[in-house]
Amino acid sequence: TQSLTKKSDVYSFGVVLFELITGKTHETKGMQPLAEWIVPMLRTENIENLLDPLLKGRYNVQSAWEVSRDCKDCHTTSN
């Protein structure tokens, strides 16, 4: 409907967070939408495989998990 709602804002915020931590856009060519592939991958509990490789390990793993959970919550709350 292209109308902005609180749900769409929450979802969009989660997508932007996903983009920041993975270094990928929500529409990376040849891939399904970011939120659709990252949420199931969060269940694998291997955050290092999801994060932007340019970070080169310069992050706190616990903080990365907390941000990724926030992203997932934005995605699931808006559905």
mmCIF file of the N, C-alpha and C atoms, coordinates in Angstrom:
data_MODEL
# 
_entry.id   MODEL 
# 
loop_
_atom_site.group_PDB 
_atom_site.id 
_atom_site.type_symbol 
_atom_site.label_atom_id 
_atom_site.label_alt_id 
_atom_site.label_comp_id 
_atom_site.label_asym_id 
_atom_site.label_entity_id 
_atom_site.label_seq_id 
_atom_site.pdbx_PDB_ins_code 
_atom_site.Cartn_x 
_atom_site.Cartn_y 
_atom_site.Cartn_z 
_atom_site.occupancy 
_atom_site.B_iso_or_equiv 
_atom_site.pdbx_formal_charge 
_atom_site.auth_seq_id 
_atom_site.auth_comp_id 
_atom_site.auth_asym_id 
_atom_site.auth_atom_id 
_atom_site.pdbx_PDB_model_num 
ATOM 1   N N  . THR A 1 1  ? 0.814  -1.189  0.000  1.00 0.00 ? 1  THR A N  1 
ATOM 2   C CA . THR A 1 1  ? 0.000  0.000   0.000  1.00 0.00 ? 1  THR A CA 1 
ATOM 3   C C  . THR A 1 1  ? 0.860  1.257   0.000  1.00 0.00 ? 1  THR A C  1 
ATOM 4   N N  . GLN A 1 2  ? 2.105  1.120   0.220  1.00 0.00 ? 2  GLN A N  1 
ATOM 5   C CA . GLN A 1 2  ? 3.072  2.216   0.228  1.00 0.00 ? 2  GLN A CA 1 
ATOM 6   C C  . GLN A 1 2  ? 2.760  3.283   1.263  1.00 0.00 ? 2  GLN A C  1 
ATOM 7   N N  . SER A 1 3  ? 2.036  2.899   2.306  1.00 0.00 ? 3  SER A N  1 
ATOM 8   C CA . SER A 1 3  ? 1.806  3.854   3.389  1.00 0.00 ? 3  SER A CA 1 
ATOM 9   C C  . SER A 1 3  ? 2.743  3.499   4.537  1.00 0.00 ? 3  SER A C  1 
ATOM 10  N N  . LEU A 1 4  ? 3.256  4.537   5.178  1.00 0.00 ? 4  LEU A N  1 
ATOM 11  C CA . LEU A 1 4  ? 4.182  4.328   6.276  1.00 0.00 ? 4  LEU A CA 1 
ATOM 12  C C  . LEU A 1 4  ? 3.404  4.079   7.563  1.00 0.00 ? 4  LEU A C  1 
ATOM 13  N N  . THR A 1 5  ? 3.849  3.081   8.287  1.00 0.00 ? 5  THR A N  1 
ATOM 14  C CA . THR A 1 5  ? 3.231  2.747   9.565  1.00 0.00 ? 5  THR A CA 1 
ATOM 15  C C  . THR A 1 5  ? 4.338  2.502   10.586 1.00 0.00 ? 5  THR A C  1 
ATOM 16  N N  . LYS A 1 6  ? 3.961  2.356   11.827 1.00 0.00 ? 6  LYS A N  1 
ATOM 17  C CA . LYS A 1 6  ? 4.952  2.025   12.848 1.00 0.00 ? 6  LYS A CA 1 
ATOM 18  C C  . LYS A 1 6  ? 5.603  0.681   12.526 1.00 0.00 ? 6  LYS A C  1 
ATOM 19  N N  . LYS A 1 7  ? 4.800  -0.272  12.047 1.00 0.00 ? 7  LYS A N  1 
ATOM 20  C CA . LYS A 1 7  ? 5.351  -1.586  11.699 1.00 0.00 ? 7  LYS A CA 1 
ATOM 21  C C  . LYS A 1 7  ? 6.375  -1.484  10.572 1.00 0.00 ? 7  LYS A C  1 
ATOM 22  N N  . SER A 1 8  ? 6.082  -0.698  9.564  1.00 0.00 ? 8  SER A N  1 
ATOM 23  C CA . SER A 1 8  ? 7.028  -0.573  8.457  1.00 0.00 ? 8  SER A CA 1 
ATOM 24  C C  . SER A 1 8  ? 8.291  0.157   8.896  1.00 0.00 ? 8  SER A C  1 
ATOM 25  N N  . ASP A 1 9  ? 8.150  1.115   9.801  1.00 0.00 ? 9  ASP A N  1 
ATOM 26  C CA . ASP A 1 9  ? 9.323  1.813   10.339 1.00 0.00 ? 9  ASP A CA 1 
ATOM 27  C C  . ASP A 1 9  ? 10.216 0.864   11.135 1.00 0.00 ? 9  ASP A C  1 
ATOM 28  N N  . VAL A 1 10 ? 9.602  0.023   11.956 1.00 0.00 ? 10 VAL A N  1 
ATOM 29  C CA . VAL A 1 10 ? 10.367 -0.942  12.763 1.00 0.00 ? 10 VAL A CA 1 
ATOM 30  C C  . VAL A 1 10 ? 11.079 -1.917  11.850 1.00 0.00 ? 10 VAL A C  1 
ATOM 31  N N  . TYR A 1 11 ? 10.370 -2.424  10.844 1.00 0.00 ? 11 TYR A N  1 
ATOM 32  C CA . TYR A 1 11 ? 10.979 -3.357  9.899  1.00 0.00 ? 11 TYR A CA 1 
ATOM 33  C C  . TYR A 1 11 ? 12.159 -2.698  9.179  1.00 0.00 ? 11 TYR A C  1 
ATOM 34  N N  . SER A 1 12 ? 11.965 -1.484  8.708  1.00 0.00 ? 12 SER A N  1 
ATOM 35  C CA . SER A 1 12 ? 13.024 -0.769  7.989  1.00 0.00 ? 12 SER A CA 1 
ATOM 36  C C  . SER A 1 12 ? 14.239 -0.524  8.876  1.00 0.00 ? 12 SER A C  1 
ATOM 37  N N  . PHE A 1 13 ? 14.010 -0.187  10.134 1.00 0.00 ? 13 PHE A N  1 
ATOM 38  C CA . PHE A 1 13 ? 15.113 0.009   11.070 1.00 0.00 ? 13 PHE A CA 1 
ATOM 39  C C  . PHE A 1 13 ? 15.907 -1.283  11.222 1.00 0.00 ? 13 PHE A C  1 
ATOM 40  N N  . GLY A 1 14 ? 15.205 -2.408  11.334 1.00 0.00 ? 14 GLY A N  1 
ATOM 41  C CA . GLY A 1 14 ? 15.886 -3.703  11.429 1.00 0.00 ? 14 GLY A CA 1 
ATOM 42  C C  . GLY A 1 14 ? 16.704 -4.000  10.194 1.00 0.00 ? 14 GLY A C  1 
ATOM 43  N N  . VAL A 1 15 ? 16.177 -3.677  9.027  1.00 0.00 ? 15 VAL A N  1 
ATOM 44  C CA . VAL A 1 15 ? 16.910 -3.902  7.778  1.00 0.00 ? 15 VAL A CA 1 
ATOM 45  C C  . VAL A 1 15 ? 18.176 -3.055  7.736  1.00 0.00 ? 15 VAL A C  1 
ATOM 46  N N  . VAL A 1 16 ? 18.074 -1.797  8.147  1.00 0.00 ? 16 VAL A N  1 
ATOM 47  C CA . VAL A 1 16 ? 19.253 -0.927  8.168  1.00 0.00 ? 16 VAL A CA 1 
ATOM 48  C C  . VAL A 1 16 ? 20.307 -1.478  9.134  1.00 0.00 ? 16 VAL A C  1 
ATOM 49  N N  . LEU A 1 17 ? 19.879 -1.958  10.303 1.00 0.00 ? 17 LEU A N  1 
ATOM 50  C CA . LEU A 1 17 ? 20.832 -2.565  11.230 1.00 0.00 ? 17 LEU A CA 1 
ATOM 51  C C  . LEU A 1 17 ? 21.490 -3.799  10.614 1.00 0.00 ? 17 LEU A C  1 
ATOM 52  N N  . PHE A 1 18 ? 20.696 -4.639  9.950  1.00 0.00 ? 18 PHE A N  1 
ATOM 53  C CA . PHE A 1 18 ? 21.252 -5.808  9.266  1.00 0.00 ? 18 PHE A CA 1 
ATOM 54  C C  . PHE A 1 18 ? 22.306 -5.373  8.244  1.00 0.00 ? 18 PHE A C  1 
ATOM 55  N N  . GLU A 1 19 ? 21.998 -4.340  7.481  1.00 0.00 ? 19 GLU A N  1 
ATOM 56  C CA . GLU A 1 19 ? 22.945 -3.841  6.478  1.00 0.00 ? 19 GLU A CA 1 
ATOM 57  C C  . GLU A 1 19 ? 24.239 -3.375  7.128  1.00 0.00 ? 19 GLU A C  1 
ATOM 58  N N  . LEU A 1 20 ? 24.128 -2.706  8.256  1.00 0.00 ? 20 LEU A N  1 
ATOM 59  C CA . LEU A 1 20 ? 25.315 -2.196  8.948  1.00 0.00 ? 20 LEU A CA 1 
ATOM 60  C C  . LEU A 1 20 ? 26.209 -3.320  9.453  1.00 0.00 ? 20 LEU A C  1 
ATOM 61  N N  . ILE A 1 21 ? 25.620 -4.356  10.033 1.00 0.00 ? 21 ILE A N  1 
ATOM 62  C CA . ILE A 1 21 ? 26.465 -5.405  10.612 1.00 0.00 ? 21 ILE A CA 1 
ATOM 63  C C  . ILE A 1 21 ? 26.969 -6.407  9.584  1.00 0.00 ? 21 ILE A C  1 
ATOM 64  N N  . THR A 1 22 ? 26.236 -6.578  8.469  1.00 0.00 ? 22 THR A N  1 
ATOM 65  C CA . THR A 1 22 ? 26.675 -7.555  7.470  1.00 0.00 ? 22 THR A CA 1 
ATOM 66  C C  . THR A 1 22 ? 27.498 -6.942  6.338  1.00 0.00 ? 22 THR A C  1 
ATOM 67  N N  . GLY A 1 23 ? 27.349 -5.628  6.135  1.00 0.00 ? 23 GLY A N  1 
ATOM 68  C CA . GLY A 1 23 ? 28.034 -4.995  5.010  1.00 0.00 ? 23 GLY A CA 1 
ATOM 69  C C  . GLY A 1 23 ? 27.356 -5.267  3.680  1.00 0.00 ? 23 GLY A C  1 
ATOM 70  N N  . LYS A 1 24 ? 26.142 -5.803  3.719  1.00 0.00 ? 24 LYS A N  1 
ATOM 71  C CA . LYS A 1 24 ? 25.382 -6.091  2.499  1.00 0.00 ? 24 LYS A CA 1 
ATOM 72  C C  . LYS A 1 24 ? 24.141 -5.214  2.471  1.00 0.00 ? 24 LYS A C  1 
ATOM 73  N N  . THR A 1 25 ? 23.655 -4.948  1.269  1.00 0.00 ? 25 THR A N  1 
ATOM 74  C CA . THR A 1 25 ? 22.411 -4.198  1.158  1.00 0.00 ? 25 THR A CA 1 
ATOM 75  C C  . THR A 1 25 ? 21.244 -5.167  1.221  1.00 0.00 ? 25 THR A C  1 
ATOM 76  N N  . HIS A 1 26 ? 20.058 -4.624  1.439  1.00 0.00 ? 26 HIS A N  1 
ATOM 77  C CA . HIS A 1 26 ? 18.883 -5.490  1.550  1.00 0.00 ? 26 HIS A CA 1 
ATOM 78  C C  . HIS A 1 26 ? 18.533 -6.146  0.227  1.00 0.00 ? 26 HIS A C  1 
ATOM 79  N N  . GLU A 1 27 ? 19.113 -5.695  -0.861 1.00 0.00 ? 27 GLU A N  1 
ATOM 80  C CA . GLU A 1 27 ? 18.840 -6.280  -2.174 1.00 0.00 ? 27 GLU A CA 1 
ATOM 81  C C  . GLU A 1 27 ? 20.142 -6.589  -2.906 1.00 0.00 ? 27 GLU A C  1 
ATOM 82  N N  . THR A 1 28 ? 21.036 -7.318  -2.237 1.00 0.00 ? 28 THR A N  1 
ATOM 83  C CA . THR A 1 28 ? 22.283 -7.696  -2.880 1.00 0.00 ? 28 THR A CA 1 
ATOM 84  C C  . THR A 1 28 ? 21.960 -8.559  -4.096 1.00 0.00 ? 28 THR A C  1 
ATOM 85  N N  . LYS A 1 29 ? 22.555 -8.220  -5.225 1.00 0.00 ? 29 LYS A N  1 
ATOM 86  C CA . LYS A 1 29 ? 22.254 -8.891  -6.486 1.00 0.00 ? 29 LYS A CA 1 
ATOM 87  C C  . LYS A 1 29 ? 22.448 -10.399 -6.361 1.00 0.00 ? 29 LYS A C  1 
ATOM 88  N N  . GLY A 1 30 ? 21.457 -11.132 -6.836 1.00 0.00 ? 30 GLY A N  1 
ATOM 89  C CA . GLY A 1 30 ? 21.531 -12.583 -6.847 1.00 0.00 ? 30 GLY A CA 1 
ATOM 90  C C  . GLY A 1 30 ? 21.185 -13.242 -5.520 1.00 0.00 ? 30 GLY A C  1 
ATOM 91  N N  . MET A 1 31 ? 20.759 -12.465 -4.552 1.00 0.00 ? 31 MET A N  1 
ATOM 92  C CA . MET A 1 31 ? 20.418 -13.030 -3.249 1.00 0.00 ? 31 MET A CA 1 
ATOM 93  C C  . MET A 1 31 ? 18.983 -12.674 -2.896 1.00 0.00 ? 31 MET A C  1 
ATOM 94  N N  . GLN A 1 32 ? 18.402 -13.479 -2.029 1.00 0.00 ? 32 GLN A N  1 
ATOM 95  C CA . GLN A 1 32 ? 17.078 -13.142 -1.528 1.00 0.00 ? 32 GLN A CA 1 
ATOM 96  C C  . GLN A 1 32 ? 17.210 -11.945 -0.583 1.00 0.00 ? 32 GLN A C  1 
ATOM 97  N N  . PRO A 1 33 ? 16.110 -11.271 -0.264 1.00 0.00 ? 33 PRO A N  1 
ATOM 98  C CA . PRO A 1 33 ? 16.190 -10.114 0.620  1.00 0.00 ? 33 PRO A CA 1 
ATOM 99  C C  . PRO A 1 33 ? 16.926 -10.447 1.927  1.00 0.00 ? 33 PRO A C  1 
ATOM 100 N N  . LEU A 1 34 ? 17.700 -9.497  2.392  1.00 0.00 ? 34 LEU A N  1 
ATOM 101 C CA . LEU A 1 34 ? 18.583 -9.677  3.537  1.00 0.00 ? 34 LEU A CA 1 
ATOM 102 C C  . LEU A 1 34 ? 17.879 -10.274 4.748  1.00 0.00 ? 34 LEU A C  1 
ATOM 103 N N  . ALA A 1 35 ? 16.767 -9.707  5.135  1.00 0.00 ? 35 ALA A N  1 
ATOM 104 C CA . ALA A 1 35 ? 16.067 -10.182 6.338  1.00 0.00 ? 35 ALA A CA 1 
ATOM 105 C C  . ALA A 1 35 ? 15.608 -11.636 6.183  1.00 0.00 ? 35 ALA A C  1 
ATOM 106 N N  . GLU A 1 36 ? 15.339 -12.074 4.962  1.00 0.00 ? 36 GLU A N  1 
ATOM 107 C CA . GLU A 1 36 ? 14.868 -13.438 4.746  1.00 0.00 ? 36 GLU A CA 1 
ATOM 108 C C  . GLU A 1 36 ? 15.971 -14.475 4.916  1.00 0.00 ? 36 GLU A C  1 
ATOM 109 N N  . TRP A 1 37 ? 17.211 -14.137 4.627  1.00 0.00 ? 37 TRP A N  1 
ATOM 110 C CA . TRP A 1 37 ? 18.269 -15.143 4.792  1.00 0.00 ? 37 TRP A CA 1 
ATOM 111 C C  . TRP A 1 37 ? 19.022 -14.999 6.098  1.00 0.00 ? 37 TRP A C  1 
ATOM 112 N N  . ILE A 1 38 ? 19.054 -13.797 6.655  1.00 0.00 ? 38 ILE A N  1 
ATOM 113 C CA . ILE A 1 38 ? 19.849 -13.633 7.872  1.00 0.00 ? 38 ILE A CA 1 
ATOM 114 C C  . ILE A 1 38 ? 19.123 -14.137 9.116  1.00 0.00 ? 38 ILE A C  1 
ATOM 115 N N  . VAL A 1 39 ? 17.819 -13.978 9.193  1.00 0.00 ? 39 VAL A N  1 
ATOM 116 C CA . VAL A 1 39 ? 17.094 -14.420 10.389 1.00 0.00 ? 39 VAL A CA 1 
ATOM 117 C C  . VAL A 1 39 ? 17.279 -15.920 10.610 1.00 0.00 ? 39 VAL A C  1 
ATOM 118 N N  . PRO A 1 40 ? 17.092 -16.771 9.601  1.00 0.00 ? 40 PRO A N  1 
ATOM 119 C CA . PRO A 1 40 ? 17.356 -18.203 9.832  1.00 0.00 ? 40 PRO A CA 1 
ATOM 120 C C  . PRO A 1 40 ? 18.823 -18.490 10.176 1.00 0.00 ? 40 PRO A C  1 
ATOM 121 N N  . MET A 1 41 ? 19.748 -17.733 9.597  1.00 0.00 ? 41 MET A N  1 
ATOM 122 C CA . MET A 1 41 ? 21.160 -17.960 9.888  1.00 0.00 ? 41 MET A CA 1 
ATOM 123 C C  . MET A 1 41 ? 21.519 -17.587 11.320 1.00 0.00 ? 41 MET A C  1 
ATOM 124 N N  . LEU A 1 42 ? 20.775 -16.678 11.925 1.00 0.00 ? 42 LEU A N  1 
ATOM 125 C CA . LEU A 1 42 ? 21.042 -16.313 13.321 1.00 0.00 ? 42 LEU A CA 1 
ATOM 126 C C  . LEU A 1 42 ? 20.827 -17.509 14.247 1.00 0.00 ? 42 LEU A C  1 
ATOM 127 N N  . ARG A 1 43 ? 20.026 -18.452 13.795 1.00 0.00 ? 43 ARG A N  1 
ATOM 128 C CA . ARG A 1 43 ? 19.780 -19.655 14.598 1.00 0.00 ? 43 ARG A CA 1 
ATOM 129 C C  . ARG A 1 43 ? 20.990 -20.581 14.629 1.00 0.00 ? 43 ARG A C  1 
ATOM 130 N N  . THR A 1 44 ? 21.913 -20.413 13.700 1.00 0.00 ? 44 THR A N  1 
ATOM 131 C CA . THR A 1 44 ? 23.087 -21.289 13.656 1.00 0.00 ? 44 THR A CA 1 
ATOM 132 C C  . THR A 1 44 ? 24.096 -20.936 14.729 1.00 0.00 ? 44 THR A C  1 
ATOM 133 N N  . GLU A 1 45 ? 23.929 -19.779 15.344 1.00 0.00 ? 45 GLU A N  1 
ATOM 134 C CA . GLU A 1 45 ? 24.776 -19.300 16.422 1.00 0.00 ? 45 GLU A CA 1 
ATOM 135 C C  . GLU A 1 45 ? 26.239 -19.136 16.017 1.00 0.00 ? 45 GLU A C  1 
ATOM 136 N N  . ASN A 1 46 ? 26.471 -18.736 14.786 1.00 0.00 ? 46 ASN A N  1 
ATOM 137 C CA . ASN A 1 46 ? 27.826 -18.436 14.338 1.00 0.00 ? 46 ASN A CA 1 
ATOM 138 C C  . ASN A 1 46 ? 27.837 -17.025 13.765 1.00 0.00 ? 46 ASN A C  1 
ATOM 139 N N  . ILE A 1 47 ? 27.835 -16.068 14.643 1.00 0.00 ? 47 ILE A N  1 
ATOM 140 C CA . ILE A 1 47 ? 27.706 -14.656 14.265 1.00 0.00 ? 47 ILE A CA 1 
ATOM 141 C C  . ILE A 1 47 ? 28.856 -14.192 13.381 1.00 0.00 ? 47 ILE A C  1 
ATOM 142 N N  . GLU A 1 48 ? 30.029 -14.770 13.574 1.00 0.00 ? 48 GLU A N  1 
ATOM 143 C CA . GLU A 1 48 ? 31.193 -14.332 12.811 1.00 0.00 ? 48 GLU A CA 1 
ATOM 144 C C  . GLU A 1 48 ? 30.998 -14.519 11.306 1.00 0.00 ? 48 GLU A C  1 
ATOM 145 N N  . ASN A 1 49 ? 30.222 -15.529 10.910 1.00 0.00 ? 49 ASN A N  1 
ATOM 146 C CA . ASN A 1 49 ? 29.963 -15.765 9.483  1.00 0.00 ? 49 ASN A CA 1 
ATOM 147 C C  . ASN A 1 49 ? 29.011 -14.738 8.884  1.00 0.00 ? 49 ASN A C  1 
ATOM 148 N N  . LEU A 1 50 ? 28.281 -14.043 9.716  1.00 0.00 ? 50 LEU A N  1 
ATOM 149 C CA . LEU A 1 50 ? 27.297 -13.075 9.231  1.00 0.00 ? 50 LEU A CA 1 
ATOM 150 C C  . LEU A 1 50 ? 27.822 -11.647 9.175  1.00 0.00 ? 50 LEU A C  1 
ATOM 151 N N  . LEU A 1 51 ? 28.820 -11.354 9.989  1.00 0.00 ? 51 LEU A N  1 
ATOM 152 C CA . LEU A 1 51 ? 29.287 -9.973  10.093 1.00 0.00 ? 51 LEU A CA 1 
ATOM 153 C C  . LEU A 1 51 ? 30.139 -9.567  8.902  1.00 0.00 ? 51 LEU A C  1 
ATOM 154 N N  . ASP A 1 52 ? 30.159 -8.278  8.653  1.00 0.00 ? 52 ASP A N  1 
ATOM 155 C CA . ASP A 1 52 ? 30.941 -7.697  7.569  1.00 0.00 ? 52 ASP A CA 1 
ATOM 156 C C  . ASP A 1 52 ? 32.410 -8.107  7.724  1.00 0.00 ? 52 ASP A C  1 
ATOM 157 N N  . PRO A 1 53 ? 32.980 -8.775  6.717  1.00 0.00 ? 53 PRO A N  1 
ATOM 158 C CA . PRO A 1 53 ? 34.379 -9.195  6.813  1.00 0.00 ? 53 PRO A CA 1 
ATOM 159 C C  . PRO A 1 53 ? 35.346 -8.025  6.969  1.00 0.00 ? 53 PRO A C  1 
ATOM 160 N N  . LEU A 1 54 ? 34.936 -6.828  6.567  1.00 0.00 ? 54 LEU A N  1 
ATOM 161 C CA . LEU A 1 54 ? 35.807 -5.666  6.722  1.00 0.00 ? 54 LEU A CA 1 
ATOM 162 C C  . LEU A 1 54 ? 36.012 -5.292  8.192  1.00 0.00 ? 54 LEU A C  1 
ATOM 163 N N  . LEU A 1 55 ? 35.171 -5.819  9.076  1.00 0.00 ? 55 LEU A N  1 
ATOM 164 C CA . LEU A 1 55 ? 35.361 -5.581  10.503 1.00 0.00 ? 55 LEU A CA 1 
ATOM 165 C C  . LEU A 1 55 ? 36.603 -6.303  11.028 1.00 0.00 ? 55 LEU A C  1 
ATOM 166 N N  . LYS A 1 56 ? 36.999 -7.372  10.340 1.00 0.00 ? 56 LYS A N  1 
ATOM 167 C CA . LYS A 1 56 ? 38.220 -8.124  10.649 1.00 0.00 ? 56 LYS A CA 1 
ATOM 168 C C  . LYS A 1 56 ? 38.346 -8.460  12.136 1.00 0.00 ? 56 LYS A C  1 
ATOM 169 N N  . GLY A 1 57 ? 37.241 -8.886  12.733 1.00 0.00 ? 57 GLY A N  1 
ATOM 170 C CA . GLY A 1 57 ? 37.275 -9.313  14.122 1.00 0.00 ? 57 GLY A CA 1 
ATOM 171 C C  . GLY A 1 57 ? 37.340 -8.197  15.143 1.00 0.00 ? 57 GLY A C  1 
ATOM 172 N N  . ARG A 1 58 ? 37.242 -6.957  14.704 1.00 0.00 ? 58 ARG A N  1 
ATOM 173 C CA . ARG A 1 58 ? 37.323 -5.818  15.635 1.00 0.00 ? 58 ARG A CA 1 
ATOM 174 C C  . ARG A 1 58 ? 35.936 -5.472  16.169 1.00 0.00 ? 58 ARG A C  1 
ATOM 175 N N  . TYR A 1 59 ? 35.370 -6.365  16.916 1.00 0.00 ? 59 TYR A N  1 
ATOM 176 C CA . TYR A 1 59 ? 34.061 -6.157  17.516 1.00 0.00 ? 59 TYR A CA 1 
ATOM 177 C C  . TYR A 1 59 ? 33.939 -7.078  18.727 1.00 0.00 ? 59 TYR A C  1 
ATOM 178 N N  . ASN A 1 60 ? 33.033 -6.734  19.589 1.00 0.00 ? 60 ASN A N  1 
ATOM 179 C CA . ASN A 1 60 ? 32.715 -7.563  20.742 1.00 0.00 ? 60 ASN A CA 1 
ATOM 180 C C  . ASN A 1 60 ? 31.631 -8.543  20.305 1.00 0.00 ? 60 ASN A C  1 
ATOM 181 N N  . VAL A 1 61 ? 31.890 -9.827  20.448 1.00 0.00 ? 61 VAL A N  1 
ATOM 182 C CA . VAL A 1 61 ? 30.947 -10.849 19.973 1.00 0.00 ? 61 VAL A CA 1 
ATOM 183 C C  . VAL A 1 61 ? 29.602 -10.722 20.688 1.00 0.00 ? 61 VAL A C  1 
ATOM 184 N N  . GLN A 1 62 ? 29.621 -10.482 21.979 1.00 0.00 ? 62 GLN A N  1 
ATOM 185 C CA . GLN A 1 62 ? 28.366 -10.334 22.722 1.00 0.00 ? 62 GLN A CA 1 
ATOM 186 C C  . GLN A 1 62 ? 27.555 -9.155  22.185 1.00 0.00 ? 62 GLN A C  1 
ATOM 187 N N  . SER A 1 63 ? 28.218 -8.043  21.910 1.00 0.00 ? 63 SER A N  1 
ATOM 188 C CA . SER A 1 63 ? 27.526 -6.880  21.351 1.00 0.00 ? 63 SER A CA 1 
ATOM 189 C C  . SER A 1 63 ? 26.963 -7.184  19.973 1.00 0.00 ? 63 SER A C  1 
ATOM 190 N N  . ALA A 1 64 ? 27.714 -7.927  19.172 1.00 0.00 ? 64 ALA A N  1 
ATOM 191 C CA . ALA A 1 64 ? 27.234 -8.314  17.841 1.00 0.00 ? 64 ALA A CA 1 
ATOM 192 C C  . ALA A 1 64 ? 25.975 -9.161  17.956 1.00 0.00 ? 64 ALA A C  1 
ATOM 193 N N  . TRP A 1 65 ? 25.952 -10.082 18.920 1.00 0.00 ? 65 TRP A N  1 
ATOM 194 C CA . TRP A 1 65 ? 24.745 -10.883 19.139 1.00 0.00 ? 65 TRP A CA 1 
ATOM 195 C C  . TRP A 1 65 ? 23.575 -10.009 19.575 1.00 0.00 ? 65 TRP A C  1 
ATOM 196 N N  . GLU A 1 66 ? 23.829 -9.047  20.442 1.00 0.00 ? 66 GLU A N  1 
ATOM 197 C CA . GLU A 1 66 ? 22.744 -8.179  20.911 1.00 0.00 ? 66 GLU A CA 1 
ATOM 198 C C  . GLU A 1 66 ? 22.158 -7.360  19.768 1.00 0.00 ? 66 GLU A C  1 
ATOM 199 N N  . VAL A 1 67 ? 23.008 -6.817  18.911 1.00 0.00 ? 67 VAL A N  1 
ATOM 200 C CA . VAL A 1 67 ? 22.515 -6.053  17.762 1.00 0.00 ? 67 VAL A CA 1 
ATOM 201 C C  . VAL A 1 67 ? 21.754 -6.966  16.807 1.00 0.00 ? 67 VAL A C  1 
ATOM 202 N N  . SER A 1 68 ? 22.280 -8.152  16.570 1.00 0.00 ? 68 SER A N  1 
ATOM 203 C CA . SER A 1 68 ? 21.597 -9.063  15.648 1.00 0.00 ? 68 SER A CA 1 
ATOM 204 C C  . SER A 1 68 ? 20.242 -9.494  16.208 1.00 0.00 ? 68 SER A C  1 
ATOM 205 N N  . ARG A 1 69 ? 20.147 -9.680  17.521 1.00 0.00 ? 69 ARG A N  1 
ATOM 206 C CA . ARG A 1 69 ? 18.848 -10.002 18.121 1.00 0.00 ? 69 ARG A CA 1 
ATOM 207 C C  . ARG A 1 69 ? 17.874 -8.833  17.968 1.00 0.00 ? 69 ARG A C  1 
ATOM 208 N N  . ASP A 1 70 ? 18.379 -7.612  18.129 1.00 0.00 ? 70 ASP A N  1 
ATOM 209 C CA . ASP A 1 70 ? 17.525 -6.442  17.914 1.00 0.00 ? 70 ASP A CA 1 
ATOM 210 C C  . ASP A 1 70 ? 17.018 -6.403  16.477 1.00 0.00 ? 70 ASP A C  1 
ATOM 211 N N  . CYS A 1 71 ? 17.901 -6.709  15.531 1.00 0.00 ? 71 CYS A N  1 
ATOM 212 C CA . CYS A 1 71 ? 17.501 -6.750  14.120 1.00 0.00 ? 71 CYS A CA 1 
ATOM 213 C C  . CYS A 1 71 ? 16.400 -7.779  13.916 1.00 0.00 ? 71 CYS A C  1 
ATOM 214 N N  . LYS A 1 72 ? 16.623 -8.967  14.457 1.00 0.00 ? 72 LYS A N  1 
ATOM 215 C CA . LYS A 1 72 ? 15.649 -10.045 14.309 1.00 0.00 ? 72 LYS A CA 1 
ATOM 216 C C  . LYS A 1 72 ? 14.322 -9.651  14.943 1.00 0.00 ? 72 LYS A C  1 
ATOM 217 N N  . ASP A 1 73 ? 14.372 -9.023  16.104 1.00 0.00 ? 73 ASP A N  1 
ATOM 218 C CA . ASP A 1 73 ? 13.146 -8.586  16.763 1.00 0.00 ? 73 ASP A CA 1 
ATOM 219 C C  . ASP A 1 73 ? 12.380 -7.576  15.912 1.00 0.00 ? 73 ASP A C  1 
ATOM 220 N N  . CYS A 1 74 ? 13.107 -6.677  15.255 1.00 0.00 ? 74 CYS A N  1 
ATOM 221 C CA . CYS A 1 74 ? 12.447 -5.703  14.363 1.00 0.00 ? 74 CYS A CA 1 
ATOM 222 C C  . CYS A 1 74 ? 11.749 -6.436  13.224 1.00 0.00 ? 74 CYS A C  1 
ATOM 223 N N  . HIS A 1 75 ? 12.392 -7.454  12.714 1.00 0.00 ? 75 HIS A N  1 
ATOM 224 C CA . HIS A 1 75 ? 11.832 -8.203  11.585 1.00 0.00 ? 75 HIS A CA 1 
ATOM 225 C C  . HIS A 1 75 ? 10.606 -8.993  12.023 1.00 0.00 ? 75 HIS A C  1 
ATOM 226 N N  . THR A 1 76 ? 10.691 -9.705  13.141 1.00 0.00 ? 76 THR A N  1 
ATOM 227 C CA . THR A 1 76 ? 9.590  -10.549 13.571 1.00 0.00 ? 76 THR A CA 1 
ATOM 228 C C  . THR A 1 76 ? 8.433  -9.742  14.147 1.00 0.00 ? 76 THR A C  1 
ATOM 229 N N  . THR A 1 77 ? 8.723  -8.607  14.774 1.00 0.00 ? 77 THR A N  1 
ATOM 230 C CA . THR A 1 77 ? 7.675  -7.761  15.335 1.00 0.00 ? 77 THR A CA 1 
ATOM 231 C C  . THR A 1 77 ? 6.805  -7.162  14.248 1.00 0.00 ? 77 THR A C  1 
ATOM 232 N N  . SER A 1 78 ? 7.421  -6.882  13.123 1.00 0.00 ? 78 SER A N  1 
ATOM 233 C CA . SER A 1 78 ? 6.675  -6.211  12.058 1.00 0.00 ? 78 SER A CA 1 
ATOM 234 C C  . SER A 1 78 ? 5.869  -7.172  11.190 1.00 0.00 ? 78 SER A C  1 
ATOM 235 N N  . ASN A 1 79 ? 6.071  -8.463  11.362 1.00 0.00 ? 79 ASN A N  1 
ATOM 236 C CA . ASN A 1 79 ? 5.313  -9.453  10.555 1.00 0.00 ? 79 ASN A CA 1 
ATOM 237 C C  . ASN A 1 79 ? 4.049  -9.864  11.237 1.00 0.00 ? 79 ASN A C  1 
# 
